[in-house]
Amino acid sequence: MTNSLRVLVTALIFTASAANAESRWSVAGGVISVESPYADTDNKTLGLPMINYTGERLTLKGYMLDYKLLGDEGLNWSVILEPGQFFDSTDSDNVAIKALNERKMSLYAGTKVSYAASFGRVSASVSHDILGNGDGAKFKTDYSYPVKLTKELMLAPFVGVEINSSQLSNYYYGVAEGESSTFDAYELSSTVNYNIGLLASYKINKNLNVNALVKYHQLDADIEDSPIIDTDNLTTAMMSITYHF
């Protein structure tokens, strides 16, 4: 399983943030279908509950922490802590993939700037793996534009770009020298991945929201060319429910 936890947390963050509730505390649970880019590795369907808290400075969304350093008229600067991807090679049906080293989970710490206005919301972050697994860095930026169709229904299309350093790209998608007797060594430079998607959020009452999300990921050509990868794109679909206390 690769980056499924990261995608699930990100998706639940979207849905939890979409709810317009006065309470600082909420719980959310979702079911998500995540494709794997690794050869002969089945897609995963996962369920994961989350506890969310939104304070004046500290925001907790499941496994992600955001602490606001500065904020003024829609512009925020914060420090962040969030989980990254991982891959258990034994999940694959391919004997050669099974023999690869496990790609362990990363934990990223960094900083983020976001700005919300009438034209939508844009954010950018840079972070580094503090566990030393991938031992790399990544830059992410995204834009979303929430549209309230009715009092209950909101749609929020979004687009994003993620740039991964060569260390991170190699750890998760490369093949180290001597790691495999089947695959030749494969080394990547920095990679750029794109995503586009749509979130729908329906407010049942003041406490309860139902949400759905579809997200398409276009992988960098260097990732696609890796001998352990068999696709150039991934699709994520999820549904969740959020309850505000």
Beta strands, then each sheet from edge to edge (+ up, - down):
strand 1: 25-34
strand 2: 44-54
strand 3: 58-61
strand 4: 64-72
strand 5: 75-83
strand 6: 107-117
strand 7: 120-129
strand 8: 137-144
strand 9: 147-148
strand 10: 153-164
strand 11: 191-203
strand 12: 208-218
strand 13: 233-244
sheet 1: 9+ 10- 8+ 7- 6+ 5- 4+ 3- 2+ 1- 13+ 12- 11+
end
